[in-house]
Amino acid sequence: MPLPPREIALIFDLDNTLIDSHIDFLGLRHHLIDLLYKKGPSTQTRDELVRLALPELVSLGSQVNLGLADQMWQIIGEAERQGLEHATVIPSAPEVVASLSERGYQLALLTNNARAGVADRLRPLDLERHFKVMATRDEVPALKPHPDGIVYIVNRLDRVSRFYLIGDAWIDAQAARDAGARFIGFGTKEASVRDRGLPIWKWIMDLRELLDLKLES
C-alpha cells in the first residue's frame, strides 16, 4: 500500500543540488592534501587521499595536530563563503521544492557547510521556508559521508516511514546507504558514485523529474 506523503522525508543536499556554488572541491582537496604533506610523510598516496571527503581530510589533519585541523577548516570555510556569495540557484529548484512541500512531503536540508550564511543565501532564493529541518556542520555529530546528519534530521521530523536523500555526490550516496535512506542522484557525477559501488535508487538530470517519481511506492 502506498505511503502518504506526510510519512515521507525528502532530504536535500545543498551544493550542486539546490544551488550552484562554484566551489572547486577537487582543488580544495588538493590544497588540504598539500598541507598534510607539508606536516610530514603520509602512508597514503595523493590518489588515495583525493578520494576522501573534506571532513575525512580534516580528520587526518587533526591526527597531526589540532592547529592543522583548525587551519583546514578555515580554508574550507573561506571557500564556502565565497561559494555562497556567488551562488546561483539550480534551475527549477524553488518551484520543485515548493511543489513537493505543497504535496505534503516533509522536506529537510543537509549540508556539510557551516550554518553561517546558509540561511541568508537560501532565503532570497525562496528555499529556506520549505524546510522543516536544516542541518549544517554546526549541528550534526559527524558530517557526510557519515550518516549522522540523516539520523539527526529524521529524529526531528514527525513520523517518518521512508526517507530519501537527494544529492549530487558519492558522499551523499554513502550517507544515504549507511542511514537506510533511498538515494536519488542528481547531475553529472553518476559514474563516480557507481565507481564506488554505492546504491542508487534513481538518477535524474533535471530536478523537475522528482515530481514524476513514484516516491510513495
Helices and strands as residue ranges (DSSP letters): G 5-7, E 8-12, E 19-20, H 25-38, H 46-49, H 54-64, H 66-85, E 88-89, H 93-102, E 106-110, H 118-122, G 123-125, G 128-130, E 133-135, H 148-154, E 162-167, H 170-179, E 182-186, H 190-195, E 202-204, G 207-212
